[in-house]
Amino acid sequence: MNDKKDFVISKKCLQEYIGTDRDVVVPEGVEKIGGSAFSYDARLNSVSVPGSVTKLDEWTFNGCDALKSVVLHDGTLSIGDYAFKECISLEEIIIPESVKSIGVGAFMDSLSLIIHAPSGSYAERFAKENGIPCEAI
């Protein structure tokens, strides 16, 4: 489990991850993950984002080569442009019904990705429109 000292948080925005854990649980109460907060973290294997986080900004996880799994919990509303760009190992992301916006290039170069989303959800439609495999949850 991560310690709060592993995160730079200001005004409920996670601005940077400075820890060394491979499996990260974003602290409850964070409302936004700022742009490039995790970018190019080569250690990162999995991330769980609580429902208190409504927005992932642009480039949030860009270039996290080892990132394989992401869980977004109900409450997240939007995924910013290029949020998971060049996450070449990303295999799965769970996107809840609450997500209503996914930015341009959000999963660019994430070639092994399968999106898990509720049937009929925005995320399922996004996956189909962008040629990304999707499994209903």
Solvent accessible surface area in square Angstrom, and as a share of the most:
residue,aa,sasa,rsa
1,M,202,0.90
2,N,20,0.10
3,D,72,0.37
4,K,129,0.55
5,K,147,0.62
6,D,20,0.10
7,F,14,0.06
8,V,58,0.33
9,I,62,0.31
10,S,46,0.30
11,K,196,0.83
12,K,114,0.48
13,C,22,0.13
14,L,0,0.00
15,Q,89,0.39
16,E,84,0.38
17,Y,14,0.05
18,I,95,0.48
19,G,5,0.04
20,T,99,0.58
21,D,52,0.27
22,R,129,0.47
23,D,79,0.41
24,V,2,0.01
25,V,65,0.37
26,V,1,0.01
27,P,18,0.11
28,E,125,0.56
29,G,38,0.37
30,V,4,0.02
31,E,78,0.35
32,K,72,0.30
33,I,0,0.00
34,G,6,0.06
35,G,41,0.39
36,S,61,0.39
37,A,4,0.03
38,F,4,0.02
39,S,29,0.19
40,Y,141,0.54
41,D,17,0.09
42,A,73,0.56
43,R,105,0.38
44,L,0,0.00
45,N,35,0.18
46,S,28,0.18
47,V,3,0.02
48,S,29,0.19
49,V,0,0.00
50,P,13,0.08
51,G,24,0.23
52,S,29,0.18
53,V,0,0.00
54,T,56,0.32
55,K,77,0.33
56,L,0,0.00
57,D,18,0.09
58,E,71,0.32
59,W,100,0.35
60,T,0,0.00
61,F,0,0.00
62,N,11,0.06
63,G,4,0.04
64,C,0,0.00
65,D,71,0.37
66,A,29,0.23
67,L,0,0.00
68,K,92,0.39
69,S,28,0.18
70,V,1,0.00
71,V,43,0.24
72,L,3,0.01
73,H,82,0.37
74,D,104,0.54
75,G,25,0.24
76,T,0,0.00
77,L,92,0.46
78,S,23,0.15
79,I,1,0.01
80,G,10,0.09
81,D,50,0.26
82,Y,55,0.21
83,A,0,0.00
84,F,0,0.00
85,K,35,0.15
86,E,58,0.26
87,C,0,0.00
88,I,103,0.52
89,S,34,0.22
90,L,0,0.00
91,E,89,0.40
92,E,67,0.30
93,I,0,0.00
94,I,57,0.29
95,I,0,0.00
96,P,13,0.08
97,E,85,0.38
98,S,20,0.13
99,V,0,0.00
100,K,120,0.51
101,S,53,0.34
102,I,13,0.07
103,G,14,0.13
104,V,104,0.60
105,G,21,0.20
106,A,0,0.00
107,F,13,0.06
108,M,84,0.37
109,D,60,0.31
110,S,9,0.06
111,L,163,0.81
112,S,68,0.44
113,L,4,0.02
114,I,58,0.29
115,I,0,0.00
116,H,29,0.13
117,A,0,0.00
118,P,26,0.16
119,S,84,0.54
120,G,48,0.46
121,S,1,0.01
122,Y,60,0.23
123,A,0,0.00
124,E,24,0.11
125,R,121,0.44
126,F,25,0.10
127,A,0,0.00
128,K,142,0.60
129,E,142,0.64
130,N,81,0.41
131,G,70,0.67
132,I,30,0.15
133,P,80,0.50
134,C,36,0.22
135,E,92,0.41
136,A,67,0.52
137,I,112,0.57
